[in-house]
Amino acid sequence: ADTRRPTRRFEFNQVYHPGVDTAKLFADVEPMVAQTLDGFNVCVLVYGPSRSGKTHTLCGAANPNGAAEPGLLQASVSSLFDRVAGAGEAKQHEAFLSVLEIVGETLRDLQLEAGAAQPPLEIVRDPTYGMLVQNLSTSLVHTASHVRSLLAQADERRERGGAPSHLVCSLSVRIVDTESGEAIVGKMT
């Protein structure tokens, strides 16, 4: 045994084979995504080597029939906004989107206009919102299509070529009970 590197044990709720379709993945992920509206922080992590299908799984693609097949990100956002619409007037919701790219050790705000100066971005712990990136811009969003539009713009601003980059999208939702005034915040990353 290597005493310099202790053995580590990892446990997984589910591991998917390469051929699993996005609809099956979303069916498993959706109940956790829904907990965002209960004030929980939910993180969906898509991990794997280059060209293994991470972008396809997260962002979707056209299927062989030419129809768009939504990825986990679009399906999750649509599900959240459908639930918000179904909540009625007893609860008010505000949703905020942030999108950043990580290239090496550098953080880039992908909601800034192309060519705009990047502010200094720093990862901090906020007592209300948990871990966040200080100075990262956020956009108030009202619909799933608005989120899709902003994500498409952000994707156009990503660095292409060179070092591998990582995309981090966060949708924070603040829910206020209109009778009690009590507010909770959940975040889906």
NUSE-749907 format. One record per atom (N, C-alpha, C, O): residue in three letters; x, y, z. Coordinates in steps of 0.001 Angstrom, whole numbers, plus 500000, padded with zeros to 6 digits. Each point is the difference from the previous one (the first is absolute). Layout:
N
ALAXYZ
...
***
This chain:
189
ALA500847498807500000
ALA499153501193500000
ALA500879501239500000
ALA501065500031500616
ASP498461500990498676
ASP500720501262499909
ASP499591500872501189
ASP498875500497500045
THR502035499691500921
THR499676500764501208
THR499947501497499731
THR499444500750500802
ARG501131499702498073
ARG499961501427499686
ARG498635500422499472
ARG499605501157500145
ARG499687497921499254
ARG498664500299499481
ARG499005499011500595
ARG499891498863499541
PRO499386501579501482
PRO499046499075500626
PRO498900499610499016
PRO499664500758499091
THR499793498071501103
THR498905499521499174
THR498765500842500284
THR499668500263501156
ARG499661500153497788
ARG498783500782500157
ARG498837499188499471
ARG500120499264499020
ARG498769500885501642
ARG498797499273499601
ARG498958501023499545
ARG499757500994500683
PHE499640498759498176
PHE498956500869499470
PHE498730499189499824
PHE500044498828499628
GLU498834501802500642
GLU498716499349499798
GLU499178500846499034
GLU500021501229500064
PHE499260498107499046
PHE499176500670499016
PHE498584499464500091
PHE499793498802500193
ASN499224502093499668
ASN498607499563499976
ASN499699499273498704
ASN499241499031499984
GLN501357501439498925
GLN499730499428498694
GLN501175500292499074
GLN500564501094500026
VAL499795497937499167
VAL500997500173498948
VAL499330499562498710
VAL499391498931499953
TYR500713501872499006
TYR499310499727498749
TYR500966499495498941
TYR501152500430499935
HIS498369498659499245
HIS500821499485498903
HIS499979501007498850
HIS499123500862499950
PRO501840499035499123
PRO500112501010498935
PRO498768500139499114
PRO499786501076499441
GLY499403497899500406
GLY498868500069499091
GLY498710500527500595
GLY498989500065499301
VAL501012500316501976
VAL498758500451500628
VAL499526501301499351
VAL500807500876499690
ASP497868499243500107
ASP499501501220499369
ASP499733501082501037
ASP499844499727501190
THR500109501504498322
THR499847501157500881
THR498659499981500726
THR499910500454501140
ALA499049499025498213
ALA498685499940500652
ALA500060499143501260
ALA499393500353501010
LYS501323498533498950
LYS500156499136501180
LYS500775500744501090
LYS499627499961501173
LEU501452500714498433
LEU500772500768500981
LEU499125501058500661
LEU500025500160501220
PHE499201500562497971
PHE499171501059500565
PHE498932499433500927
PHE499694500597501031
ALA499743498264498613
ALA498995499379500874
ALA500584499719501379
ALA499296500114501003
ASP501982499520499060
ASP500653499737501286
ASP500394501285500727
ASP499981500047501230
VAL500374500992498020
VAL500498501251500576
VAL498860500941500397
VAL500143500765500953
GLU498737499191498339
GLU498919500967500172
GLU499484500124501428
GLU499758501124500439
PRO500057497783500320
PRO499536500186501383
PRO500979500817500856
PRO499578500743500886
MET501706499121498850
MET500988500789500739
MET499962501453499553
MET500084500908500828
VAL499789499319497867
VAL499903501361499475
VAL498801500715500612
VAL500087501178500346
ALA498797498115499788
ALA498784500590500569
ALA500227500509501419
ALA499320500931500432
GLN501614498483500293
GLN500269500429501372
GLN500582501415500070
GLN500037500603501072
THR500412499920497797
THR500459501389499961
THR498899500921500514
THR500273500966500713
LEU498488498731498923
LEU498879500853500402
LEU499592499790501449
LEU499132500706500512
ASP501489498330500148
ASP499793499794501432
ASP501128500633500812
ASP500072499818501215
GLY500814500931498106
GLY501085500696500687
GLY501295499224500081
GLY500894500372500761
PHE499230498553498469
PHE501232499219500020
PHE500939500460498890
PHE499565500526498976
ASN501718499266501245
ASN501007500213498963
ASN500251498663499333
ASN500347499019500658
VAL499477500950498037
VAL500109498775499218
VAL501100500193498967
VAL500067501037499341
CYS500794497962500519
CYS501074500081499019
CYS499968498760499122
CYS500012498874500498
VAL499946501339498194
VAL500101498914499034
VAL501361500141499350
VAL500290501010499359
LEU500539497984500806
LEU501368500029499484
LEU500119498992498872
LEU499694498820500174
VAL500750501646498674
VAL500226499127498854
VAL501511499923499839
VAL500655501012499751
TYR499895497792500390
TYR501452499829500071
TYR500434498888499047
TYR499293499009499815
GLY501864501171499594
GLY500541498952499145
GLY501114500554499128
GLY500239501207499981
PRO500445497907499294
PRO501095500446499134
PRO499466500761498789
PRO498803499966499716
SER502079500710499582
SER499633500733498794
SER499307499081499011
SER500375498839499834
ARG498608501701499513
ARG499256499309498945
ARG499218498791500510
ARG499712499079499235
SER499941500920502066
SER499247498874500552
SER498492500254500024
SER499235499116500386
GLY500328502081499207
GLY498575500292499932
GLY499468500920501084
GLY498787500092500185
LYS502094500589500534
LYS499549500894501073
LYS499122501127499460
LYS498924500266500535
THR501540500395498406
THR499242501120499435
THR498675499507499448
THR498976500656500186
HIS501022498214499145
HIS498752499432499476
HIS499023499720501146
HIS498816500322499901
THR501673499085501173
THR499145499678501137
THR499459501266500656
THR498821500062500345
LEU502016500929499825
LEU499601501223500682
LEU499165500912499107
LEU498981500534500438
CYS501445499646498317
CYS499383501004499126
CYS499062499433498947
CYS499224500746499403
GLY500830497937500356
GLY499131499387499017
GLY500548500142498589
GLY501107500499499795
ALA498114499059499250
ALA500387500062498588
ALA498788499627499172
ALA498950499639500531
ALA501213500454498152
ALA498934499534499107
ALA500077498484499941
ALA501085499431499878
ASN497756499911500208
ASN499994498541499886
ASN499989499603498523
ASN499895500882499147
PRO500211497833500514
PRO500068499600498589
PRO498812500468499156
PRO500133500130498783
ASN498719500122501831
ASN498829500485499265
ASN500051501502499743
ASN499117500550499341
GLY501926500118501182
GLY500142501438499821
GLY499345500827501088
GLY500172501218500031
ALA499082498152500860
ALA499354500726501103
ALA501020500246501111
ALA500935499223500192
ALA498860501867500527
ALA500919500319501092
ALA499751499064501174
ALA498860499797500417
GLU502204499644500101
GLU499932499168501200
GLU500594500829501132
GLU501201500270499996
PRO497974500143500982
PRO500537500860501049
PRO501000499253500875
PRO499874498796500226
GLY501110501935500258
GLY500945499431500939
GLY499487500165501418
GLY498916500540500224
LEU501873498990500731
LEU499601500098501412
LEU499766501442500428
LEU499090500276500781
LEU501720500641498717
LEU499883501396500412
LEU498654500579499560
LEU499278500573500815
GLN500381499283497899
GLN498738500552499513
GLN498808499319500663
GLN499038500667500380
ALA501017498018499760
ALA498888499270500616
ALA499811500424501459
ALA498868500134500465
SER502228500075500249
SER499917500412501408
SER499414501394500136
SER499148500240500856
VAL501306500674498305
VAL499495501373500040
VAL498507500015499659
VAL499218500670500675
SER500389498602498292
SER498584499940499617
SER499158499428501133
SER498913500505500283
SER501578498451500363
SER499283499385501114
SER499809500994501143
SER498915500091500573
LEU502143500653499758
LEU499888500974501090
LEU498978501082499684
LEU499180500344500851
PHE500859500200497925
PHE499054501056499659
PHE498572499468499886
PHE499052500727500296
ASP500777498019499282
ASP498662499392499996
ASP499470499903501426
ASP498824500267500247
ARG502035499354500686
ARG499582499889501399
ARG499681501380500589
ARG499048500149500766
VAL501753500856498870
VAL499742501362500470
VAL498636500463499497
VAL499220500580500756
ALA500491499163497960
ALA498720500419499420
ALA498835499293500690
ALA498921500576500142
GLY501289498188500284
GLY498941499234500644
GLY499829500292501478
GLY499086499464500627
ALA501770501372499946
ALA499947500258501444
ALA498862500934500389
ALA499630500062501172
GLY499812500661497870
GLY498902500914500313
GLY500501501278500646
GLY501196500290500006
GLU497855500471500541
GLU500343501312500553
GLU500402499942501467
GLU500345501031500578
ALA499620497798500035
ALA500380499877501405
ALA501504500200500185
ALA500470500296501098
LYS500273499537497808
LYS501451500181500073
LYS500463500858498837
LYS499541499840498869
GLN501369501066501423
GLN500618500828498966
GLN501426499500499782
GLN500674499601500949
HIS499773500421497821
HIS501322499485499653
HIS500811501055499253
HIS499469500768499198
GLU501807499247501085
GLU500965500759499209
GLU501125499029499666
GLU500455499250500863
ALA499990500764497891
ALA501073499108499584
ALA501124500814499376
ALA499759500952499258
PHE501473498657501054
PHE501179500719499531
PHE500988498999499401
PHE500293498966500600
LEU500209501353498224
LEU500943499136499306
LEU501396500597500023
LEU500178501201499793
SER500804497955500459
SER501408500395499824
SER500680498892499203
SER499664498823500130
VAL501302501580499040
VAL500708499048499150
VAL501475500381499987
VAL500363501136499693
LEU500477497890500647
LEU501428500279499945
LEU500737498849499350
LEU499509498875499913
GLU501676501451499640
GLU500883499018499383
GLU501275499952500828
GLU500511501029500442
ILE499988497770499758
ILE501267499820500697
ILE500992499434498996
ILE499790498923499440
VAL501286501812500339
VAL501077499549499123
VAL501258500003500853
VAL500492501062500382
GLY500031497750499917
GLY501142499917500914
GLY499586500537501360
GLY499086499463500627
GLU501571501583499831
GLU499678500638501282
GLU499239501309499805
GLU499783500739500960
THR499813499550497805
THR499357501274499692
THR498489499848499899
THR499498499099499328
LEU499777501801501354
LEU498541500040499930
LEU499603501116499034
LEU500563501094500051
ARG498465498632499066
ARG499510501002499048
ARG498484500079500086
ARG499310498982499951
ASP500179502237500178
ASP498557500252500012
ASP499505499965498562
ASP500387500851499198
LEU498770498189500459
LEU499531499846498622
LEU498742500807499704
LEU499461499906498897
GLN500062500879502051
GLN498850500859499720
GLN500419501417499618
GLN499163500822499625
LEU502121499455500472
LEU500486501315499590
LEU500087500051498487
LEU500244498984499349
GLU499556502197500096
GLU500110500168498553
GLU501402499602499534
GLU500974500145500738
ALA499114499360498050
ALA501305499631499427
ALA500917501217500033
ALA499607501096499600
GLY501605498703500875
GLY500984501072500075
GLY499917500840501261
GLY500880500828500237
ALA498090498985500580
ALA499868500766501248
ALA501074499553500985
ALA500392498833500020
ALA500080502109500797
ALA501020499683500994
ALA499412499051501046
ALA498893500210500496
GLN501859498754499826
GLN499571499044501018
GLN500334500556501382
GLN501142500390500245
PRO497883499653500660
PRO500307500448501357
PRO500771498903500734
PRO499998498847499569
PRO500662501506501535
PRO500658498946500784
PRO498937499107500640
PRO499167500477500771
LEU500862498243498911
LEU499018499050500521
LEU500642499176501095
LEU501115499502499843
GLU498173500354501276
GLU500541499275501145
GLU498921499091500583
GLU498850500414500149
ILE501517498355500179
ILE499072499051500591
ILE499912500279501498
ILE501014500001500698
VAL497747500239499800
VAL499783500311501420
VAL498793499218500508
VAL499219499468499212
ARG500635500467502105
ARG498822499376500620
ARG499078501119500480
ARG500401500873500770
ASP498354499077498754
ASP498988500964500393
ASP499036499313500968
ASP499599498863499752
PRO500014501806501360
PRO499131499339500979
PRO498626499622499435
PRO499388499045500479
THR500119501674498523
THR498684499708499426
THR500099499069498803
THR499255499025499902
TYR501666501275499188
TYR500055499290498717
TYR501041498895499949
TYR500127499334498973
GLY500616500450502093
GLY501036498958499987
GLY501213500460499218
GLY500331501186499988
MET500331497871499358
MET501191500341499228
MET499578500780498749
MET499077499606499288
LEU501615501497500467
LEU499717500774498799
LEU501261500686499530
LEU501012500044500700
VAL498903500486498104
VAL501129500715499419
VAL499698501490500108
VAL499089500521499356
GLN501705500147501480
GLN499816501429500235
GLN500305500766498717
GLN500970499690499308
ASN498210501307500372
ASN500097500865498824
ASN499512499333498716
ASN500083500602498930
LEU499410498171501154
LEU499441499338498821
LEU498627500597499719
LEU499176500130500906
SER500581500231497846
SER498716500612499676
SER498876498966500061
SER500206498813499747
THR498608501671500594
THR498810499157500004
THR498926500711499193
THR499955501229499950
SER499186497988499422
SER498892500551499216
SER498695499507500591
SER499839498804500242
LEU499228502105499991
LEU498663499627500411
LEU499327499333498805
LEU499948500574498912
VAL499537498218501290
VAL499368499261498908
VAL498573499635500398
VAL499716499718501164
HIS499393500293497844
HIS498587499754500276
HIS499464498739499351
HIS498971499474500426
THR501716500029498541
THR499503498832499273
THR501162499083499633
THR501160500413499997
ALA498512498348499696
ALA501015499045499546
ALA500593500443498672
ALA501195499814499770
SER497990500774499343
SER500541500445498707
SER500970501161500178
SER500959500118499237
HIS498813500738501753
HIS500942501083500293
HIS501344499411500453
HIS501061500460499580
VAL498877498524501276
VAL501228499336500448
VAL500720499383498810
VAL501215500150499871
ARG498055499158499254
ARG500622499379498822
ARG500684501038499124
ARG501094499763499487
SER498261501389500343
SER500579501073499192
SER501308500503500619
SER500992500183499295
LEU499007500039502022
LEU501214500475500675
LEU501106498943499958
LEU501173500345499859
LEU498469498378500260
LEU501000498933499927
LEU500600499907498603
LEU501192499727499860
ALA498001500495499105
ALA500516499983498627
ALA501000501141499802
ALA501042499810499374
GLN498644501370501154
GLN500925501127499917
GLN501290499693500751
GLN501092500298499517
ALA498780499106501665
ALA501182499661500799
ALA500872498993499257
ALA501226500109500013
ASP498142498909499338
ASP500751498989499267
ASP500819500628498880
ASP501115499556499725
GLU498347501466499629
GLU500734500695498932
GLU501233500713500536
GLU500945500244499251
ARG499058500093502031
ARG501122500728500600
ARG501074499091500592
ARG501022500484500486
ARG498753498206499477
ARG500996499071500552
ARG501270500006499173
ARG499977500253498796
GLU501138499462501873
GLU501272499879499295
GLU500014498674499256
GLU499648498962500560
ARG500753501077498203
ARG500066498784499188
ARG501455499676499733
ARG500816500887499745
GLY499495497831500318
GLY501387499592499773
GLY500832500243501241
GLY499492500505501002
GLY501748499150498943
GLY500878500209501143
GLY499662499072501142
GLY499605498853499789
ALA500554501648501426
ALA499783499186501201
ALA498535499617500132
ALA499125500761499585
PRO500590498070500989
PRO498603499620500213
PRO499320500975500957
PRO500617500523500928
SER498112499701498824
SER499262500914500865
SER498811499269500612
SER499545498976499492
HIS499969501577501608
HIS498882499421500732
HIS498924501060500127
HIS500289501153500319
LEU498477498458499434
LEU498869500908500057
LEU499262499789501320
LEU499728498862500383
VAL499947502222500310
VAL499249499933501244
VAL498807500952499874
VAL500168501216499909
CYS498634498214500087
CYS498756500780499914
CYS499270499851501322
CYS499853498891500513
SER499690502221500038
SER499238499953501258
SER498708500767499835
SER499983501117499484
LEU498929498266500965
LEU498701500642500032
LEU499568500054501461
LEU499670498977500599
SER500336502225499966
SER499564500201501385
SER498545500423499989
SER499601500864499219
VAL499613498525501647
VAL498575500308500061
VAL499658500422501424
VAL500271499280500960
ARG499130501898499154
ARG499528500517501290
ARG498488499862500011
ARG499319500520499117
ILE500158498786501874
ILE498571499734500098
ILE499479500686501258
ILE500541499809501089
VAL498406500989498754
VAL499401500706501128
VAL498558499526500155
VAL499209500056499058
ASP500458499474502158
ASP498626499641500330
ASP499244501311500200
ASP500323500766500907
THR498671499498498252
THR499326501297500027
THR499181500221501278
THR499719501143500361
GLU499900497781500319
GLU499234500166501239
GLU500894500260501201
GLU499745500917500781
SER501308498276499372
SER500868500127501177
SER501146500972499773
SER500570500516500961
GLY499773499739497794
GLY501151500853499697
GLY501324499261500102
GLY501057500575499738
GLU498893498160500639
GLU501224499205500140
GLU500615499750498621
GLU499301499684499037
ALA502027500468500896
ALA500717499806498740
ALA501024498880500133
ALA500644499849501038
ILE499493499379497907
ILE501068498989499927
ILE500704500155498666
ILE499434500515499036
VAL501807499032500926
VAL500795500085498773
VAL500560498618499699
VAL500546499331500876
GLY499310500256497880
GLY500595498756499528
GLY500833500290498773
GLY499752500970499284
LYS501232498194500474
LYS500871500239498840
LYS500267498688499289
LYS500349498997500622
MET499480501027498065
MET500353498852499164
MET501238500386499217
MET500003500988499264
THR501051498224500900
THR501249500247499268
THR500242498859499059
THR500997499995499279
***
